[in-house]
């Protein structure tokens, strides 16, 4: 009985299933065959477009919350890729672009589906009005907004702030830029690049249905853009501006560091560039000219250029000598203008006569440093130099893939490896006055100066405000008497009779410092008599106030000649402007 | 050795016909998923189609395993499997992962799966076992027990997730199977009266308990112009997409509607539209023919099964697959409200695919053993 019933029931099921399929088939026939043409037309006439909703990029502030950049809207004209029979002549006139260029752009964009072909960017509002008025004559033409950057201070601080640009081919492939749409501008230099991930946010997109004229009919879906995060740099833009002015058009670099928290207050590299030139894509001519410029405006000298430190290296050698007991504050020597060593003669810049430890620093006597350098040996010099961060990059943010330079802090091991040669004692003598193989970046020099000023606080320098807030306070294991002795000598450099840095002496604040003159080529010609590109680099390192230091800095003027005359006045101006600014606030 | 012997005997009986239908539909599914997920903004092809291929291979392995061992063990352990199934369903309400407004997933280490999917099989196994143990007609007492254990409890648990589609499919399958067993006249008449009287009363009650998006779907179906949040729009677009395929279709990978109109469900619930646009009426007719053949094969398996348990099991599994197909087609063709269920074998999705493959595996198993070979 049950079996029979089941068979009947199954038969009924089969009947119902077949009936359902019959109805479904009829319905499909109705939709696809009977009404197919209407639906095909409905599908063709209403097109889908995907519009990127740009994310507002985070603002970059200086340490006093002054905005260094602004987001500015601009408009771009684009064309639906499906558009047929385009009046290219009329369109090129309307948009004021070359017709041939327009045609290539259209050809290139044909393949893309759903996304409009961008024809012209950087339209101002009045251009938009003109285009809107003629839009019905150009079906498929659209005007959309996007965001770009305005750099409020133009050239000032451009090596810290950086600029935006379209993604490079390399960036497009990198996972770092996965969520970035091709029309987004991304940071290409300095803070804009280094903190791009925080700053950029994420673009949203809107999928809309449009009619043949490109007008929105329906919103199909959208994801909202997410604003980028703001960042606050440690830079003080007023100080930065003053520092750049102080160079008076000369080429060089300057780094100012807060001695208590290692925040960089100003970072100068001159010549600089105007990042506003890049925002809408730089013109080829301009780009080439900037790249061919012998003064290399795109080089961040504070981090990417290494120079022999010359005499500004002496404080480290002095500290090493005092700590290692090869000399003491009461020692001295007699300088008759050179030190004979084997068949070589190592010169001093003048004959100082009898000099004490203190006076050797104040008057920058090379002979004294040859002697203590010889006693120390290169390994111990290297050890102390490294303690103060020389010979390795500071790790401050510049740009991924572009190296901040390490410079060189030589040792016998280094020379065996790099040059496959043994170390000569004569090279130790050169190194003890910061010549020979020794080379450093201005940022390293500023860091060293800060560490002398704050008596050995170990802290990486940072470009972010409160960037070191979480850092533990550790100090170098160096006696405070040693710092006292060296700092008193550095005070003398600026403030005592015959001090080489007396041009930095200020009435506003007590400054301590050290001059340096780095030889570009060997020779005893007076720097001023040489061609500019052969002239020495002028160094000056300083900190102030001498008693309780707040800031430390390093200046280099490329081919500036003597450190005392070319670099010290710049340092003085910058320090004075810091303390004036502080008094004003 | 016995294992090999059995295999050789059964190999001749293996339902290659069913397996072929399944594979052809699955491959068409993968091709359509590839087309539907073509990138719009970037140039990177998402790997949905590769994942689906992996699921199919995994499903095949499971299918073969399921078909090898005599389905008798399913009868033996039917209730033991059903009870943990119910427990899992309850668990998912408490510790399940939320996804797209519903709580359907359970996470087991790196794998997350939807217990309600596997539960579909366990429920049908349980009902079939119960029905096959009853002698003669289903009395009021039998029916009441069954209704509680296999009807209402799972219905409410799955509805709570909320998963309207699956809960309706399972409840319908339950009634369908009890009627297949034959009910006492009294019970049958009561059921018919309830079936007529309940909708107006329960409709109101159910309506109040529906989630917002479920209400919108129904409103959108009845009055597409009201269009809350574009659900009516989705139905309209579905019709435009299918219709624009016309007689011969736009051609494979040439569909323009599919990749965009049904975000984000183009490769799941609306996969049929993408297929219909590209292959036209000719393709549509062929594919529904494949489905029809598959369902008929399932029913014929039920008719030939060697025992009562196998009959209900085969009929129940087939009916369940048919319902999913029917609800999905009704939706994309604009004949029924949007109830988000995937179309079996074609839609993207791992747990669903594996479950459906298990169902086919059981059907093949039942058919292989229809002659009740003695060994």
Contacts between the chains, C-beta under 8 A, distances in Angstrom:
chain1	res1	chain2	res2	distance
A	2	B	136	7.7
A	2	B	181	7.9
A	2	B	182	6.9
A	2	B	308	7.3
A	5	B	182	5.2
A	6	B	180	6.3
A	6	B	303	7.8
A	6	B	311	6.0
A	7	B	303	6.4
A	9	B	179	7.2
A	9	B	180	5.1
A	9	B	182	7.9
A	10	B	180	7.8
A	10	B	299	5.6
A	10	B	302	6.1
A	10	B	303	5.5
A	10	B	315	6.6
A	13	B	299	6.0
A	13	B	315	7.3
A	13	B	319	7.3
A	14	B	296	6.6
A	14	B	299	5.6
A	17	B	292	7.3
A	17	B	295	5.6
A	17	B	296	7.2
A	17	B	299	7.4
A	17	B	322	6.2
A	18	B	292	7.3
A	20	B	326	6.0
A	21	B	288	6.2
A	21	B	291	7.8
A	21	B	292	4.9
A	24	B	288	6.1
A	24	B	329	5.4
A	24	B	333	6.8
A	25	B	285	6.5
A	25	B	288	6.3
A	27	B	333	4.9
A	27	B	335	6.2
A	28	B	242	7.1
A	28	B	276	7.3
A	28	B	281	6.4
A	28	B	284	4.9
A	28	B	285	7.2
A	28	B	288	7.3
A	28	B	333	6.8
A	29	B	281	6.4
A	31	B	239	6.0
A	31	B	242	5.1
A	31	B	243	4.4
A	31	B	333	6.7
A	32	B	242	6.3
A	32	B	243	5.8
A	32	B	245	5.4
A	32	B	246	5.7
A	32	B	247	6.7
A	32	B	276	6.9
A	32	B	280	6.3
A	32	B	281	4.1
A	32	B	284	6.5
A	33	B	246	7.0
A	33	B	247	5.7
A	33	B	281	5.3
A	35	B	243	5.4
A	36	B	243	5.4
A	36	B	244	7.1
A	36	B	245	7.2
A	36	B	246	3.7
A	36	B	247	6.8
A	36	B	281	7.6
A	37	B	246	7.0
A	38	B	243	7.1
A	39	B	239	6.7
A	39	B	240	5.0
A	39	B	241	8.0
A	39	B	242	7.5
A	39	B	243	2.6
A	39	B	244	4.7
A	39	B	246	7.9
A	40	B	243	7.0
A	40	B	244	4.3
A	40	B	246	5.8
A	42	B	240	5.0
A	42	B	243	7.8
A	42	B	244	7.2
A	43	B	240	5.2
A	43	B	241	7.0
A	43	B	243	7.8
A	43	B	244	3.8
A	43	B	256	6.9
A	43	B	257	5.5
A	44	B	244	7.6
A	48	B	256	7.9
A	48	B	260	4.7
A	48	B	261	7.4
A	50	B	40	6.1
A	50	B	41	5.8
A	113	B	40	7.1
A	113	B	256	7.6
A	114	B	40	5.4
A	114	B	41	7.6
A	114	B	260	6.8
A	115	B	41	7.0
A	181	B	41	6.9
A	205	B	41	7.0
A	207	B	260	6.5
A	207	B	263	6.9
A	218	B	230	7.9
A	218	B	233	6.9
A	219	B	230	8.0
A	220	B	230	7.4
A	220	B	233	7.8
A	220	B	260	7.2
A	220	B	261	7.0
A	220	B	263	6.9
A	221	B	263	5.0
